[in-house]
Amino acid sequence: MVSDIIIILLIIFFAFLGYKRGLAATLLNFAAVIASSVLSRLMSNGLAQFIYDSFIKQSVIKSLQTTVDTYGVDTAVNTSLKSAPDWVTGLIKQITGWFGLTINDVQNGIKLPEDKTLSVIQRIEQPVGELTTGLISLLLSTVLFIIILLLLKILVRKALRVFEIPVISQVNHILGTITGLIEGIVIVLIVVNVIYVVVITANPNAFGNTNVYGSLFNFLCFFK
């Protein structure tokens, strides 16, 4: 229910914003958002993997090896997230806290193959590495998105000078409302599905709370 109200308000906001900006500005800004999103995502994946492999992976493996040598494999599996950097576990606690979850919920979701061979440390490290890399990628993607978007916005402002003629301006604003509405729906769809994937991965039962996640939210989830 709460999610549905937020979704409706966001869509109305983008429709109003589309009117204020006009069709040309809305289209160009929308294109800038899409381009920034795609480029930042493509760039962040490779950079995140490079950062993890180069600066973090060995410390995780060393921490896991120490745990295995001291307490055994079972303890290393059950506490594997503790081998991640402090900022990673802190960020996990912060993010999961927003959804009423704990770091233990994430830890319980980590599963390993049943066959424990000589590569047991690598097997334990793999889900920790994937989670850490995912968080790094998310942070990098956000930073890159902002940087790329700011650069594209500069180009958009220069292009919009053509649409300042009075008659063109009026039509531009009316069509901008429609385009802003479409932009708002697309952005809401992206946000809703990202939230769904994150929450369902950590706690499959979270969406049973209809007071938070209403029918509109569920309708917009493509991954259900």
C-alpha positions in Angstrom: 0.0 0.0 0.0 2.8 2.4 0.9 4.7 1.5 -2.2 1.7 2.1 -4.4 1.3 5.7 -3.0 4.9 6.4 -3.6 4.7 5.0 -7.2 1.7 7.2 -8.0 3.3 10.3 -6.6 6.5 9.6 -8.6 4.6 9.2 -11.8 2.7 12.5 -11.2 5.9 14.3 -10.4 7.6 13.2 -13.6 4.5 14.2 -15.6 4.6 17.7 -14.0 8.4 17.8 -14.6 7.8 16.9 -18.2 5.4 19.8 -18.6 7.9 22.2 -17.1 10.8 21.0 -19.3 8.8 20.4 -22.5 9.0 17.6 -25.0 12.5 18.4 -26.3 14.1 18.6 -22.9 12.2 15.6 -21.7 13.3 13.5 -24.6 16.9 14.6 -24.5 17.1 14.2 -20.7 15.5 10.8 -20.9 18.0 9.8 -23.5 20.7 11.0 -21.3 19.4 9.0 -18.4 19.2 5.8 -20.5 22.6 6.3 -22.0 24.2 7.1 -18.6 22.5 4.0 -17.1 23.7 1.7 -19.8 27.3 3.1 -20.0 27.7 3.1 -16.2 26.5 -0.4 -15.9 28.8 -1.7 -18.6 31.8 0.0 -17.2 31.1 -0.8 -13.5 31.0 -4.6 -13.9 34.5 -4.9 -15.3 35.9 -2.3 -12.9 34.3 -4.0 -9.9 35.7 -7.4 -10.8 39.2 -5.8 -11.3 39.1 -4.0 -7.9 38.0 -7.2 -6.1 40.5 -9.5 -7.7 43.4 -7.0 -7.3 42.8 -5.6 -3.8 40.3 -7.6 -1.8 40.2 -11.3 -2.9 43.4 -12.3 -1.2 42.5 -10.8 2.1 39.1 -12.6 2.0 40.8 -15.9 1.3 43.4 -15.4 4.0 40.6 -14.6 6.5 38.7 -17.7 5.5 41.8 -19.8 5.7 42.4 -18.6 9.3 38.8 -19.4 10.2 39.0 -22.9 8.7 42.3 -23.6 10.5 41.0 -22.4 13.8 37.3 -23.4 13.9 36.8 -25.7 11.0 34.9 -25.6 7.7 31.4 -25.4 9.1 32.2 -22.2 11.1 33.9 -20.7 8.0 30.8 -21.3 6.0 28.3 -20.0 8.6 30.3 -16.9 9.2 31.7 -16.3 5.7 30.4 -12.8 5.4 32.7 -11.8 8.3 35.7 -12.4 6.0 34.5 -9.6 3.7 35.9 -6.1 4.3 34.3 -4.1 7.1 32.8 -1.6 4.7 31.1 -4.4 2.9 29.4 -5.9 5.9 28.5 -2.4 7.2 26.9 -1.6 3.8 25.0 -4.9 3.9 23.7 -4.1 7.3 22.7 -0.7 6.2 20.9 -1.8 3.0 19.2 -4.8 4.6 18.1 -2.6 7.5 16.0 -0.5 5.1 14.0 -3.6 4.3 13.6 -4.9 7.9 16.3 -7.6 7.4 19.5 -8.5 9.1 22.9 -9.6 7.9 22.1 -13.1 9.1 19.3 -13.2 6.6 21.8 -12.7 3.8 24.2 -15.1 5.4 21.6 -17.8 5.5 21.0 -17.3 1.8 24.6 -18.3 1.0 24.7 -21.9 -0.2 27.7 -24.0 -1.2 28.0 -27.2 -3.3 27.8 -30.3 -1.2 31.1 -31.7 -2.4 33.8 -30.1 -0.3 37.1 -30.8 -2.1 40.6 -29.4 -1.7 39.2 -26.1 -3.1 36.9 -25.6 -0.1 38.3 -22.1 0.6 37.7 -21.0 -3.0 34.2 -22.4 -2.8 33.4 -20.4 0.4 35.1 -17.4 -1.1 33.0 -17.5 -4.3 29.6 -16.3 -2.9 31.4 -13.7 -0.7 33.3 -12.5 -3.7 30.1 -12.3 -5.8 28.4 -10.3 -3.1 31.3 -8.0 -2.6 31.8 -7.5 -6.3 28.1 -6.8 -6.7 28.2 -4.0 -4.0 31.3 -2.5 -5.6 29.6 -2.6 -9.0 26.6 -0.9 -7.5 28.6 1.9 -6.0 30.7 2.4 -9.1 27.6 2.3 -11.3 26.1 5.0 -9.1 29.2 7.3 -9.3 29.7 6.7 -13.0 26.0 7.3 -13.7 26.2 10.7 -12.0 29.4 11.7 -13.8 28.2 10.6 -17.2 24.8 12.2 -16.7 26.3 15.5 -15.7 28.4 15.6 -18.8 25.4 14.7 -21.1 23.3 17.4 -19.3 25.8 20.0 -20.5 25.3 18.9 -24.1 21.5 18.9 -23.6 21.4 22.5 -22.4 23.2 23.6 -25.5 20.8 21.7 -27.8 17.7 23.1 -26.1 18.3 26.7 -27.2 16.6 25.8 -30.5 13.2 25.3 -28.8 12.9 28.7 -27.1 10.7 30.1 -30.0 7.2 31.0 -28.5 4.9 28.8 -30.7 7.2 25.9 -30.6 7.6 26.4 -26.9 3.8 25.9 -26.2 3.5 22.7 -28.1 6.8 21.6 -26.6 5.3 21.9 -23.0 2.1 20.0 -23.8 3.9 17.1 -25.5 6.4 17.3 -22.6 3.7 16.3 -20.1 2.9 13.1 -22.0 6.6 12.2 -22.5 7.3 13.0 -18.8 4.5 10.6 -17.8 6.1 7.8 -19.9 9.5 8.6 -18.5 8.2 8.4 -14.9 6.6 5.0 -15.6 9.8 3.6 -17.1 11.9 4.9 -14.2 9.4 3.5 -11.7 9.5 0.1 -13.5 13.3 0.0 -13.2 13.3 0.9 -9.5 10.5 -1.5 -8.6 12.2 -4.4 -10.2 15.6 -3.6 -8.7 14.0 -3.4 -5.3 12.2 -6.7 -5.9 15.3 -8.6 -7.0 17.3 -7.3 -4.0 14.6 -8.0 -1.4 13.5 -11.4 -2.8 17.2 -12.5 -2.8 17.6 -11.7 0.9 14.2 -12.7 2.1 11.6 -14.5 -0.2 8.8 -13.9 2.4 9.2 -10.1 2.5 6.5 -9.4 -0.1 3.8 -11.0 2.1 3.5 -7.6 3.8 0.6 -6.0 1.8 0.8 -2.8 4.0 4.2 -2.1 2.4 4.1 -3.8 -1.0 0.7 -3.1 -2.7 -1.0 -4.5 -5.8 0.4 -1.8 -8.0 4.0 -2.7 -6.9 3.4 -6.4 -7.6 1.8 -5.6 -11.0 4.9 -3.7 -12.0 7.3 -6.6 -11.1 8.4 -8.4 -14.2 10.4 -11.0 -12.3 7.5 -12.4 -10.3 
